Amino acid sequence: MQVCLNGARTGADGTMIPLTPDGLAESAASAVGAGATDVHVHPKTPCGRDSLSPRVVGPVLEAIRARVSVSVGVTTGAWAEPDPGARLERVRAWTVLPDHASVNWHEPGAEEIAALLIERGVGVEAGVWSGTDGAARFARSPLRTRVLRVLAEVTDPHEETAHALLSEIGTDHGRPVLLHGEDEGAWPILRLALKLGLPTRMGLEDTLYLPNGQRARSNAELVREAVRGAGNGATSHDEPAPDI
């Protein structure tokens, strides 16, 4: 069970979103204590913006590793550095390396980023999103058998979309597939992943709410619920529960 600590969320999403190196380290430690076995994080600048700068990535990795002994990975999402060339230079400049990094295969420059990460000894999570041409691009990639795993992200709450995405990804790459959803699809897709026996993830990047619709207080609370089996089939909500 991977914990996704913060994603592209900011303080505007609530005070429970960890943003600073110390806050991320504390959140990671609590989530690992709740059952997480892997960490995915978006390092942030002091103003809360996702960054690939070595001056931002390094301190976050060091802080988290001081608190947990599991693998720690970061994003290389294009929103953190839109220019593919500049993004490549940022990754090349990292002085503290993550154990793995996600590379969204539908984004410009994905192949080059993945190749550089592999060259530097960093595991690649091949991010393949539903609703994009990521699966088709990944199927043609000469790197498809060299990635650490495929990160299959379903961008709507429907199981049919998840099954279609898994079919597109196929099995010829021989790599593990981590299946997860986001927002209102986070819990339904997590339950499907558990049913299919696939690795999955949970955390404040993917949803701010528990299966019963209550707002989550922490990553640890979300992970604890996920490890217990996603609330025994409770329905997910991406809106606050009504007052009773």
BELJOUR-V965973 format. One record per pair of residues at least 12 apart in sequence whose ideal C-beta (glycine too) atoms are under 10 Angstrom apart, sorted by the first residue. I is the first residue (numbers start at 1). J is the second residue. Records with the same first field share a line. If there is no record, write none. Layout:
I=J + J
This chain:
1=31 + 32 + 34 + 35 + 36 + 37 + 38 + 178 + 190 + 193 + 194 + 199 + 200 + 201 + 202 + 203 + 223 + 226 + 227
2=31 + 36 + 37 + 38 + 39 + 40 + 70 + 71 + 73 + 100 + 125 + 149 + 151 + 178 + 180 + 199 + 200 + 201 + 202 + 203 + 223 + 226
3=27 + 28 + 30 + 31 + 32 + 34 + 35 + 36 + 37 + 38 + 39 + 40 + 41 + 68 + 70 + 201 + 202 + 203 + 204 + 205 + 206 + 219 + 220 + 222 + 223 + 226
4=31 + 36 + 38 + 39 + 40 + 41 + 42 + 73 + 75 + 102 + 180 + 182 + 186 + 201 + 202 + 203 + 204 + 205 + 206 + 207 + 219 + 222 + 223
5=17 + 18 + 19 + 23 + 24 + 25 + 27 + 28 + 31 + 36 + 39 + 40 + 41 + 42 + 60 + 64 + 72 + 203 + 204 + 205 + 219
6=18 + 19 + 23 + 24 + 27 + 40 + 41 + 42 + 43 + 44 + 48 + 50 + 75 + 203 + 204 + 205 + 219
7=40 + 41 + 42 + 50 + 75 + 77 + 182 + 203 + 204 + 205 + 206 + 207
8=42 + 44 + 48 + 49 + 50 + 75 + 77 + 79 + 80 + 205
9=42 + 44 + 48 + 50 + 204 + 205 + 208
10=44 + 47 + 48 + 49 + 50
11=44 + 47 + 48
12=48
13=204 + 208
14=204 + 208 + 215 + 216 + 217
15=217
16=204 + 208 + 215 + 216 + 217 + 218 + 219 + 221
17=44 + 48 + 204 + 205 + 208 + 218 + 219
18=30 + 31 + 41 + 42 + 44 + 60 + 203 + 204 + 218 + 219
19=42 + 43 + 44 + 45 + 46 + 47 + 48 + 49 + 60
20=44 + 46 + 48 + 59 + 60 + 63
21=41 + 43 + 44 + 56 + 58 + 59 + 60 + 61 + 62 + 63 + 64 + 66
22=59 + 60 + 63 + 64 + 66 + 67
23=44 + 60 + 63
24=39 + 41 + 42 + 43 + 44 + 59 + 60 + 61 + 63 + 64 + 67 + 72 + 219
25=39 + 41 + 59 + 60 + 61 + 62 + 63 + 64 + 65 + 66 + 67 + 68 + 72
26=63 + 64 + 67 + 218 + 219 + 220
27=39 + 41 + 64 + 67 + 203 + 204 + 218 + 219 + 220
28=40 + 41 + 60 + 63 + 64 + 65 + 67 + 68 + 70 + 72 + 203 + 219 + 220
29=64 + 66 + 67 + 68 + 220
30=67 + 68 + 218 + 219 + 220 + 221 + 223 + 224
31=68 + 70 + 202 + 203 + 204 + 218 + 219 + 220 + 221 + 222 + 223 + 224
32=64 + 67 + 68 + 69 + 70 + 219 + 220 + 223
33=67 + 68 + 220 + 223 + 224
34=202 + 218 + 219 + 220 + 221 + 222 + 223 + 224 + 225 + 226 + 227 + 228
35=202 + 220 + 223 + 224 + 225 + 226 + 227 + 228
36=68 + 70 + 201 + 202 + 203 + 219 + 220 + 222 + 223 + 224 + 226 + 227
37=68 + 70 + 71 + 199 + 223 + 227
38=68 + 70 + 71 + 72 + 73 + 99 + 100 + 125 + 149 + 178 + 199 + 201
39=61 + 64 + 65 + 67 + 68 + 70 + 71 + 72 + 73 + 74 + 98 + 99 + 100 + 201 + 203 + 219
40=71 + 72 + 73 + 74 + 75 + 98 + 100 + 101 + 102 + 125 + 151 + 178 + 180 + 201 + 203 + 205 + 206
41=57 + 60 + 61 + 63 + 64 + 72 + 73 + 74 + 75 + 98 + 203 + 205
42=56 + 57 + 60 + 74 + 75 + 77 + 79 + 80 + 102 + 205
43=55 + 56 + 57 + 58 + 59 + 60 + 61 + 63 + 64 + 74 + 75 + 80 + 98
44=56 + 60 + 80
45=80
49=79 + 80
50=74 + 75 + 77 + 79 + 80 + 81
51=74 + 75 + 80 + 81 + 90
52=74 + 75 + 76 + 77 + 80 + 81 + 86 + 87 + 88 + 89 + 90 + 91 + 93 + 94 + 101 + 113
53=80 + 81 + 90 + 93 + 94
54=90 + 91 + 92 + 93 + 94 + 95 + 96 + 97
55=93 + 95
56=74 + 80 + 90
57=74 + 75 + 80 + 90 + 91 + 93 + 94 + 95 + 96 + 97 + 98 + 101
58=94 + 95 + 96 + 97 + 98
59=96
60=72 + 74 + 96 + 98
61=73 + 74 + 94 + 95 + 96 + 97 + 98 + 99
62=96
64=98
65=96 + 98 + 99
70=99
71=98 + 99 + 100 + 123 + 148
72=98 + 99 + 100
73=98 + 99 + 100 + 101 + 102 + 122 + 123 + 124 + 125 + 148 + 151
74=91 + 94 + 97 + 98 + 99 + 100 + 101 + 102 + 122 + 125
75=98 + 101 + 102 + 103 + 104 + 125 + 127 + 205
76=88 + 90 + 91 + 98 + 101 + 102 + 103 + 104 + 107 + 109 + 110 + 113 + 114 + 116 + 117 + 122 + 124 + 125 + 127
77=101 + 102 + 103 + 104 + 107 + 127
78=103 + 104 + 106 + 107 + 108 + 109 + 110 + 113
79=104 + 107
81=109
82=107 + 108 + 109
83=108 + 109
84=107 + 108 + 109 + 110 + 112 + 113
85=108 + 109 + 112
86=109
87=107 + 108 + 109 + 110 + 112 + 113 + 116
88=109 + 112 + 113 + 115 + 116
89=116
90=113
91=103 + 112 + 113 + 116 + 117 + 120 + 122
92=113 + 116 + 117 + 119 + 120
94=116 + 117 + 120 + 122
97=117 + 120 + 121 + 122
98=117 + 122 + 123
99=121 + 122 + 123 + 148
100=117 + 122 + 123 + 124 + 125 + 147 + 148 + 149 + 151
101=113 + 114 + 116 + 117 + 120 + 122 + 123 + 124 + 125 + 127 + 148
102=117 + 123 + 124 + 125 + 126 + 127 + 148 + 149 + 151 + 153 + 178
103=115 + 116 + 117 + 118 + 122 + 124 + 125 + 126 + 127 + 143 + 147 + 151
104=125 + 126 + 127 + 128 + 129 + 132 + 134 + 151 + 153
105=124 + 126 + 127 + 128 + 129 + 132 + 133 + 134 + 135 + 136 + 137 + 138 + 139 + 140 + 141 + 143 + 144 + 147 + 150 + 151
106=127 + 128 + 129 + 131 + 132 + 133 + 134 + 135 + 136 + 137 + 138
107=127 + 129 + 132 + 134 + 137
110=124 + 126 + 127 + 134 + 137 + 138 + 141 + 143
111=137 + 138 + 140 + 141 + 142 + 143
114=126 + 138 + 141 + 143 + 144 + 146 + 147
115=141 + 142 + 143 + 146
117=143 + 147 + 148
118=143 + 146 + 147 + 148
122=148
123=146 + 147 + 148 + 149
124=143 + 146 + 147 + 148 + 149 + 150 + 151 + 175
125=147 + 148 + 149 + 150 + 151 + 175 + 176 + 178
126=138 + 141 + 143 + 144 + 146 + 147 + 148 + 149 + 150 + 151 + 152 + 169 + 173 + 175 + 177 + 178
127=150 + 151 + 152 + 153 + 178
128=150 + 151 + 152 + 153 + 165 + 166 + 168 + 169 + 177
129=151 + 152 + 153 + 154 + 155 + 165 + 182
130=152 + 153 + 154 + 155 + 156 + 158 + 161 + 162 + 164 + 165 + 166 + 168 + 181 + 185 + 189
131=153 + 154 + 155 + 156 + 161 + 165
132=153 + 155 + 165
133=168
134=150 + 151 + 152 + 153 + 165 + 168 + 169
135=150 + 152 + 164 + 165 + 166 + 167 + 168 + 169 + 170
136=168
138=150 + 168 + 169 + 170 + 173
139=168 + 169 + 170 + 172 + 173
141=173
143=173
144=169 + 170 + 172 + 173 + 174 + 175
145=172 + 173 + 174 + 175
146=173 + 175
147=173 + 175 + 176
148=175 + 176 + 178
149=173 + 175 + 176 + 177 + 178 + 199
150=165 + 166 + 169 + 170 + 173 + 175 + 176 + 177 + 178 + 179 + 199
151=176 + 177 + 178 + 179 + 180 + 199 + 201
152=165 + 166 + 168 + 169 + 177 + 178 + 179 + 180 + 181 + 189 + 193 + 198 + 199 + 200
153=165 + 178 + 179 + 180 + 181 + 182 + 185 + 189 + 201 + 206
154=166 + 179 + 180 + 181 + 182 + 185 + 186 + 188 + 189 + 192 + 193
155=181 + 182 + 183 + 185 + 189
156=181 + 182 + 183 + 184 + 185 + 188 + 189
157=181 + 182 + 183 + 184 + 185 + 186 + 187 + 188 + 189 + 236 + 238
158=181 + 185 + 188 + 189 + 192
159=181 + 185 + 188 + 189 + 191 + 192 + 195
161=181 + 185 + 189
162=179 + 180 + 181 + 185 + 188 + 189 + 192 + 193 + 196 + 198
163=192 + 196
165=177 + 179 + 189
166=179 + 192 + 193 + 196 + 198
176=198 + 199
177=193 + 196 + 198 + 199 + 200
178=193 + 198 + 199 + 200 + 201
179=192 + 193 + 194 + 196 + 198 + 199 + 200 + 201
180=192 + 193 + 198 + 199 + 200 + 201 + 202 + 203 + 205 + 206
181=193 + 200 + 201 + 202 + 206 + 207 + 236
182=205 + 206 + 207 + 238
183=206 + 207 + 208 + 209 + 236 + 237 + 238 + 239
184=207 + 209 + 235 + 236 + 237 + 238 + 239
185=206 + 207 + 236 + 238
186=200 + 201 + 202 + 203 + 205 + 206 + 207 + 208 + 209 + 211 + 222 + 226 + 230 + 236 + 238
187=202 + 206 + 207 + 209 + 210 + 211 + 212 + 222 + 225 + 226 + 230 + 231 + 233 + 234 + 235 + 236 + 237 + 238
188=211 + 230 + 233 + 235 + 236
189=206 + 230 + 236
190=202 + 206 + 207 + 211 + 222 + 225 + 226 + 229 + 230 + 231 + 236
191=211 + 226 + 229 + 230 + 231 + 232 + 233 + 234 + 236
192=230
193=226 + 230
194=226 + 227 + 229 + 230
195=230
200=226 + 230
201=222 + 223 + 226
202=216 + 219 + 221 + 222 + 223 + 224 + 225 + 226 + 227 + 230
203=216 + 218 + 219 + 220 + 222 + 223 + 226
204=216 + 218 + 219 + 221 + 222
205=219 + 222
206=222 + 226
207=222 + 236 + 237 + 238
208=222 + 237 + 238 + 239 + 240
209=222 + 236 + 237 + 238 + 239 + 240 + 241
210=222 + 224 + 225 + 226 + 230 + 231 + 234 + 236 + 237 + 241
211=225 + 226 + 228 + 229 + 230 + 231 + 232 + 233 + 234 + 235 + 236 + 237
212=225 + 231 + 234 + 235 + 236 + 237 + 241
213=234 + 235 + 236 + 237 + 238 + 239 + 240 + 241 + 242
214=237 + 240 + 241
215=237 + 240 + 241
